[in-house]
């Protein structure tokens, strides 16, 4: 059986897709598993031991010509099953036109009337995105309903990725990922500075992010100390994930690095500002802490994804977070690390 999985949303969603890949390989052992994702996430599956082929869609440049090209490519592959984890028009069209015998997706998709298997997209309180993916997988392949499915995403850094970060792993260190696509998901710059200063961590602190995050990270580094290293734009997603794996703790926003931590079972402390864990994107690491404002705000959450500015112009969901929670998470991580090492 040749299977194509489609998810062209944000990087975090595509990281979480990896759990579906692992489960299909473990329990169905298909002839091949291919994935169709956005072009910004392709590096996540570079050299992947299970995924045969990665198809990518550039939504920013020549969006619709690229869509037509992909439909032709999908039909040429003659997939037996196409499972669409995305809920919108374009991927629905790809699925409908795929020629696959088994088409599966969410009922919300405009082309769901062409799907042989479909389930509602559930926003039930506390249901993780991986669990939503599982519900669709189990509908498409009923045999999976009786299996103990892998819940944590899995990434596979290559040996060259490990070599790239080896120099940074000498001694104990922290990683911090201060940026996000959405402003209201992002813990404010001055609060990252405050966190670093309050922690008084004696090892190295690495600031991680994309090339576009370099200026933000440099601003934080410049207001802290020489022990803070700006690695934004210097590491790939897989290299960042590998570095995060052995950190004492990783401080992140409700964004892609949170899921990089889950995928490597790295200890993580996640700031949830305008969004909430009920949306289903909380960390899955064995050690995890969620930091959020400790009182109810009338305006929170203000949306499923976030905004480019606070709609109420006060950003209380970020500025009112007690820093003592984040410092306590570090102390808990130290205790967890000692226990894990049997000290």
C-alpha positions in Angstrom: 0.0 0.0 0.0 1.3 3.5 -0.9 0.1 6.2 1.5 0.3 10.0 1.2 -0.2 12.1 4.3 -1.1 15.8 3.7 -0.5 18.6 6.2 0.5 22.0 4.9 -0.2 24.2 7.9 2.4 25.6 10.4 5.7 23.9 11.3 4.4 22.8 14.7 1.5 20.9 13.0 4.0 19.2 10.6 6.2 18.2 13.6 3.1 16.6 15.2 2.4 14.7 11.9 5.4 12.6 12.6 3.5 10.6 15.2 1.1 9.4 12.4 4.2 8.4 10.3 5.6 6.3 13.2 2.2 4.6 13.9 1.6 3.7 10.2 5.0 2.2 9.9 4.8 0.3 13.2 1.3 -1.2 12.7 0.5 -1.2 8.9 4.0 -1.5 7.4 2.9 0.0 4.0 4.9 -0.2 0.9 5.7 3.5 1.2 4.7 6.5 3.2 5.1 9.9 1.5 4.1 13.3 3.0 3.0 16.6 1.4 4.0 19.6 3.6 4.8 23.3 3.2 8.2 24.2 1.8 9.4 25.7 5.1 9.2 22.4 6.9 11.0 20.1 4.4 14.2 20.1 6.4 12.4 18.3 9.3 12.1 15.2 7.2 15.5 15.3 5.5 17.0 11.8 5.5 14.0 10.4 7.4 14.2 6.6 7.8 10.5 6.0 7.2 9.3 8.7 4.8 10.1 7.7 1.2 9.3 11.1 -0.5 8.6 14.6 0.7 6.4 16.7 -1.6 6.4 20.4 -0.9 4.0 23.2 -1.7 5.2 26.8 -2.0 2.1 28.8 -1.0 3.9 32.2 -1.2 5.1 32.1 -4.8 3.1 30.8 -7.8 0.6 29.3 -5.4 -1.9 28.0 -7.8 0.5 26.9 -10.6 2.3 24.9 -7.9 -1.0 23.5 -6.8 -1.7 22.2 -10.2 1.8 20.7 -10.5 1.3 18.9 -7.2 -2.0 17.4 -8.2 -0.4 16.0 -11.4 2.5 14.6 -9.3 0.1 13.0 -6.8 -2.0 11.4 -9.6 1.2 10.1 -11.2 2.2 8.3 -8.0 -1.0 6.3 -7.9 -1.4 6.3 -4.2 -3.7 3.7 -2.6 -4.6 6.0 0.3 -4.4 9.8 0.8 -5.0 11.0 4.4 -5.6 14.8 4.6 -5.0 16.3 8.1 -5.6 19.8 6.7 -9.1 21.3 6.6 -9.0 23.8 3.8 -9.9 24.1 0.1 -6.6 23.6 -1.6 -5.6 20.4 0.1 -9.1 19.1 -0.2 -8.8 19.6 -4.0 -5.5 17.7 -4.0 -7.1 14.8 -2.1 -10.3 14.7 -4.2 -8.2 14.7 -7.4 -5.6 12.2 -6.2 -7.2 9.2 -7.8 -6.7 7.2 -4.5 -9.2 4.5 -3.6 -9.1 5.6 0.0 -9.4 9.3 0.7 -9.8 10.4 4.3 -10.0 13.8 6.0 -12.1 16.0 8.3 -15.7 16.8 7.6 -14.8 20.5 7.8 -13.0 20.3 4.5 -15.0 21.7 1.5 -14.2 18.5 -0.5 -15.1 16.1 2.3 -18.0 14.9 0.2 -15.4 13.1 -1.9 -13.8 11.4 1.0 -14.6 7.7 1.8 -13.6 8.1 5.4 -14.1 11.3 7.4 -14.4 12.5 11.0 -15.3 15.9 12.6 -12.4 18.1 13.6 -12.9 18.2 17.4 -11.9 21.1 19.6 -12.9 19.2 22.8 -11.2 20.7 25.9 -7.7 19.2 26.4 -7.7 17.0 23.3 -4.2 17.2 21.8 -3.6 17.7 18.1 -2.0 14.3 18.0 -5.2 12.8 19.4 -7.2 14.5 16.6 -4.8 13.1 14.1 -5.2 9.6 15.6 -9.0 9.8 15.3 -8.6 10.3 11.6 -6.0 7.6 11.2 -8.2 5.1 13.1 -11.2 6.0 10.9 -9.1 5.4 7.8 -7.5 2.3 9.1 -9.8 0.6 11.6 -7.1 -1.9 12.6 -5.4 0.9 14.4 -8.3 1.3 16.8 -7.1 -1.7 18.7 -3.4 -0.5 18.9 -1.6 1.4 21.5 -0.7 4.3 19.3 2.5 6.4 19.7 1.4 9.7 21.1 4.6 11.7 21.1 6.0 13.0 17.8 9.4 11.7 16.7 12.1 13.4 14.7 15.3 11.8 13.3 18.3 14.1 13.4 21.1 12.8 11.2 24.7 12.2 12.3 25.8 15.4 10.7 23.2 17.3 12.7 24.7 15.8 15.9 28.2 16.7 14.8 27.1 20.3 14.2 25.8 20.8 17.7 28.5 18.8 19.6 30.5 21.8 20.5 27.6 23.5 22.2 26.8 20.5 24.4 29.9 20.8 26.7 28.7 21.4 30.2 25.2 22.1 31.3 23.1 24.6 29.2 19.7 26.1 28.7 17.9 26.8 25.4 15.5 29.7 24.9 13.3 30.2 21.8 11.9 33.7 22.2 10.2 34.2 18.9 6.8 33.2 17.4 5.0 33.8 14.1 2.3 35.5 16.1 3.1 38.5 18.3 0.5 37.7 21.0 2.0 34.1 21.4 5.4 35.6 22.1 6.6 36.3 25.6 7.8 39.9 25.4 11.5 40.7 24.8 12.0 42.5 28.1 10.5 39.6 30.0 13.1 37.2 28.4 15.8 39.5 29.7 14.2 39.5 33.1 14.1 35.7 33.1 17.7 35.3 32.2 18.8 37.8 34.9 16.6 36.1 37.6 17.8 32.6 36.8 21.5 33.4 37.4 22.3 30.3 35.5 26.1 29.6 35.5 26.3 27.6 32.2 25.6 28.6 28.6 22.3 29.9 27.4 21.5 29.4 23.7 19.0 31.6 21.9 17.4 29.6 19.1 15.3 30.7 16.1 15.1 31.3 12.4 17.4 33.8 10.5 14.6 36.3 10.8 14.8 36.0 14.6 18.5 37.0 14.8 17.8 40.7 15.6 15.4 39.9 18.4 17.8 37.4 19.9 20.7 39.8 19.6 18.7 42.4 21.4 18.1 40.0 24.3 21.8 38.9 24.3 23.0 42.5 24.4 21.0 43.2 27.5 22.1 40.1 29.5 25.6 38.7 29.4 28.5 37.0 27.6 27.3 33.6 28.6 24.3 34.1 26.3 24.9 32.9 22.7 22.7 33.9 19.8 22.3 30.9 17.5 19.3 32.2 15.6 19.7 31.3 11.9 22.7 29.2 12.6 21.0 25.8 13.2 18.5 23.9 11.2 15.2 22.7 12.8 16.7 19.2 13.3 19.9 20.6 14.8 17.9 22.8 17.1 15.8 19.8 18.2 18.9 17.8 18.9 20.5 20.6 20.9 17.3 21.0 22.9 17.2 17.3 23.8 20.1 17.5 26.3 19.4 20.9 27.8 18.7 21.3 31.4 15.5 23.1 30.3 14.1 24.7 27.2 12.0 27.8 27.5 9.7 28.3 24.6 6.4 30.0 23.5 3.3 28.2 22.3 5.0 27.7 18.9 7.0 25.2 16.9 10.0 24.8 19.3 7.5 23.5 21.9 6.8 20.6 19.5 10.5 20.2 18.7 11.0 19.6 22.5 8.1 17.1 22.5 9.6 15.2 19.5 12.9 14.7 21.4 11.4 14.3 24.8 13.4 17.4 25.9 12.5 19.1 29.2 10.4 22.1 28.4 8.8 25.2 30.0 6.2 26.8 27.7 4.8 30.3 28.0 1.2 30.5 26.9 0.2 34.1 26.5 -2.9 34.8 24.3 -3.6 31.1 23.7 -4.5 28.3 26.1 -3.7 24.6 26.4 -7.3 23.6 25.7 -6.6 24.2 22.0 -4.5 21.0 22.1 -1.0 22.1 21.5 0.5 21.6 25.0 3.9 19.8 25.4 4.2 16.0 25.5 7.7 15.7 27.1 8.1 13.7 30.3 9.1 16.9 32.0 7.0 19.9 31.0 5.7 23.0 32.6 3.1 25.4 31.2 3.5 29.0 32.4 0.5 31.4 32.1 -1.2 34.2 33.8 -2.6 33.0 37.1 -5.9 34.8 36.9 -8.8 34.8 34.5 -8.7 37.5 31.9 -11.9 38.5 30.1 -10.1 38.6 26.7 -8.1 35.4 26.9 -7.9 33.5 24.7 -8.4 36.0 22.0 -8.1 33.6 19.1 -7.0 30.1 18.1 -3.7 31.2 16.6 -2.9 34.7 17.9 -2.6 38.2 16.6 0.1 40.6 15.3 -0.9 43.0 18.2 -2.9 42.7 21.3 -6.6 43.5 20.4 -7.1 45.1 23.8 -3.7 47.0 23.6 -2.6 46.0 27.1 -1.1 42.4 26.5 -1.9 41.5 30.2 -1.8 37.8 29.3 2.0 38.2 28.9 3.0 41.0 31.1 1.1 39.7 34.1 2.7 36.3 34.1 4.6 35.8 37.4 8.3 35.2 36.7 8.6 33.2 39.8 6.7 30.4 38.0 9.4 30.2 35.3 12.2 30.3 37.9 10.5 27.5 39.8 10.3 25.4 36.6 14.1 25.6 36.4 14.5 24.4 39.9 12.0 21.5 39.2 14.0 20.7 36.0 17.2 20.4 38.1 15.5 18.0 40.5 14.1 16.0 37.6 17.6 15.8 36.0 19.2 14.6 39.2 16.5 12.0 39.7 16.8 10.8 36.1 20.6 10.4 36.5 20.1 8.6 39.8 22.1 11.1 41.8 
